[in-house]
Amino acid sequence: MKTKLIALAIFTATVATVALYPAQRVVGAIPSPDPALAGLPIADPLRNERPVIEAVFVLDTTGSMSGLIQAAKEKIWSIATTMAAAQPAPEIRMGLVAYRDRGDAYVTQVVDLSADLDSMYATLMELKAGGGGDGPESVNEALHDAVTRMSWSQKDRVYKVVFLVGDAPPHMDYPDDVKYPQTLAVAREKGIVVNAVQCGGLAETTRQWERIAGLGQGVYLRVGQEGSAVAVATPFDRTLAELSAKLDATRLYYGSDDVKRRQAAKQEAAEKLHAAASVASRARRATFNASPAGKANLLGENELVEDVAAGRVDLSTVNPAALPAPLQAMAPAERMAVVQEQAERRKALTGELAAVAKQRAEFLERKVSESGGARGSLDEQIYGAVREQAAAKGFRYEADAPAY
């Protein structure tokens, strides 16, 4: 009896003191025929009522785009943080279409829209410039994939946007292509805004990109061949990268074997990022994950520490087979102790990370100001487009400058 009271006290303390993130309502438990799933939460239709920003980057990956591809690898987390600064705080979902041309190693590679930005970034890390060299590229196919192959939301309160980024015009001579005017008509029907970002100064690209932006109800932007992005190292980057890795290590996933496999893939993507991405890029990811909108990327689905702390799951009712492997053989009190320890560790790391991220942001603001500002940079131009276009969906951006 005493053991049960102690376990109950630990569990109550965990729920009461470790509410790290806003709770999402889940009703009841799954009445599943699979005993391994007993006690798992069922979805509540009110769970995902937050407004959403969905952004797909359509990126030319031919040989001349190496500088911009590297800039994208470095800046995608800053762009996500910039978008996440909206009020009300949105859910951020991103997708990617990498394209080249017929006869190259691939024509398009598509990564569907998802709140799991780590997995999308893992694909982005693999992209290298290659192929091309004959002028026009398969822009038509890439835009068509972006508009028709992504899982765009059907809800009203969603800012849906495509950023086409490239330096060469589309092939308009492929007879079996869906030409971009037709694709952009579909985009308008779906409420998708299409912006065109030109790298370099090729006149024919300018002409086509301006037309694409016009038909896509977006804006035409122009940057240097290397991307014209703000790239400033800070004395806080390494600390943020280290804190982010420690925060990732507090995650415990539970559920069916299929759920565990998906979350294992997410963890592998994060481990790849920590091993191969630059320190600055990892610091930018840490900053995004520290934002309210970064929660979905940090935790993913069926994260045990968060679900127990938020009261969505009663740990004592979850079948051991659905738990993470290290917890399965433990006694109930031991499991609760592990969850509590991870929750307390996460709370401390989250607070420390937020404080350092603030110091980094203040440092960058000073450095950019001292250098004369970032007008004309990729960062500023994307922020300007997002701030204006998202306003039509009720989002407000109060900052004068984007996250760097």
Secondary structure as UniProt FT lines:
FT   HELIX           2..17
FT   HELIX           35..37
FT   TURN            38..39
FT   TURN            45..48
FT   STRAND          52..60
FT   HELIX           63..65
FT   HELIX           66..84
FT   STRAND          91..99
FT   TURN            102..103
FT   STRAND          108..114
FT   HELIX           117..126
FT   HELIX           139..148
FT   STRAND          158..166
FT   TURN            175..176
FT   HELIX           180..190
FT   STRAND          192..199
FT   HELIX           203..215
FT   TURN            216..217
FT   STRAND          220..223
FT   TURN            225..226
FT   TURN            235..236
FT   HELIX           237..248
FT   TURN            249..250
FT   HELIX           257..276
FT   HELIX           279..289
FT   HELIX           292..294
FT   HELIX           295..299
FT   HELIX           304..309
FT   TURN            310..311
FT   HELIX           315..317
FT   HELIX           320..322
FT   HELIX           325..328
FT   HELIX           332..370
FT   TURN            371..372
FT   TURN            375..376
FT   HELIX           378..390
FT   HELIX           391..393
//
